[in-house]
Amino acid sequence: EDWPVRFHQDLARYRSVEWSGWLRVPVAGDYAFQLQGSRAVGEARVGDAITVPLNGIKSAALSAGAYPIAIRCRPESADDFCWLRWQPPGGGFAPIPPELLSPPG
């Protein structure tokens, strides 16, 4: 889905959302990740070294390549959201381009 991920139809049924797959880091450098949310509980993981708590920021030096990524959120209502953004080297915080994300496989 597009970021931010919004929870609508499945919220009443499942009460939580998880997305996992791969993030392709195009160039080596320092990256920061920010997970924002409203009235939700969650975290995002990038690779083995980065765990971002909800409404937190974590940064690390990454080499170019593919990293496993997982986002878990448990919102309180259908209006709540969970939004993962990144700050690539030399840039500002922005949504991760969809072409850099792929499902597991």
C-alpha positions in Angstrom: 0.0 0.0 0.0 1.0 3.6 -0.2 2.4 5.2 2.9 1.0 6.0 5.4 -0.6 2.6 5.8 -4.2 3.2 6.9 -6.3 0.5 8.6 -9.9 0.3 7.4 -11.7 -2.9 6.5 -9.7 -5.4 8.5 -9.4 -3.4 11.7 -12.5 -4.7 13.4 -11.6 -8.2 12.4 -7.9 -8.4 13.2 -7.1 -5.4 15.4 -3.5 -5.3 14.1 -1.5 -5.0 10.9 1.9 -6.4 9.9 3.8 -5.9 6.7 7.1 -7.5 6.0 9.4 -7.7 2.9 12.6 -6.2 1.6 14.0 -2.7 1.4 16.5 -2.0 -1.3 19.0 0.6 -0.2 20.4 2.2 -3.4 23.5 3.9 -2.0 25.7 3.4 1.1 25.4 6.0 3.8 23.7 7.2 7.0 20.0 6.5 7.0 17.4 7.5 9.6 14.0 5.9 10.0 11.0 7.4 11.7 7.8 5.5 12.6 4.9 7.8 13.4 1.4 6.8 14.6 -1.7 8.0 16.3 -3.2 6.0 19.1 -1.4 2.9 18.0 1.2 0.5 19.4 4.0 -0.7 17.1 7.5 -0.9 15.8 9.5 -1.1 12.6 12.6 -3.3 12.0 15.1 -2.7 9.3 17.8 -5.3 8.9 19.3 -6.8 12.1 20.4 -3.6 13.7 17.6 -1.1 13.5 14.4 -1.3 15.6 12.3 1.9 15.5 9.7 2.4 18.3 6.4 4.1 17.4 7.0 7.9 17.4 10.7 7.3 17.5 13.7 7.8 15.2 16.7 5.4 14.7 19.6 5.9 12.4 22.5 3.7 11.2 25.1 3.5 8.5 23.9 1.1 5.8 25.7 -0.5 2.8 23.9 -0.6 -0.5 21.8 -3.8 -0.8 18.6 -5.5 0.3 17.5 -5.5 3.9 14.6 -7.3 5.5 12.0 -4.9 6.8 8.9 -5.4 9.0 6.3 -3.0 10.4 3.9 -4.0 13.1 1.1 -1.7 14.3 -2.0 -2.2 16.5 -4.3 0.8 16.2 -7.1 1.7 18.5 -9.5 2.8 15.8 -10.0 3.0 12.1 -8.8 6.6 12.0 -5.4 5.7 13.5 -2.3 5.4 11.3 1.2 4.1 11.2 3.6 5.9 8.9 7.2 4.8 8.2 9.5 7.4 6.7 13.2 7.5 6.0 15.9 10.1 5.7 18.4 8.9 3.0 21.9 10.4 2.9 21.7 14.1 2.0 17.9 14.2 2.1 15.1 15.0 4.4 12.5 12.7 5.9 10.1 11.4 3.2 8.1 8.2 2.5 10.2 5.3 1.3 9.7 5.1 -2.5 7.5 2.1 -3.3 9.9 0.9 -6.0 12.5 0.2 -3.2 10.0 -2.0 -1.3 9.2 -5.6 -2.2 7.1 -8.3 -0.6 8.8 -11.3 1.0 10.0 -14.0 -1.4 
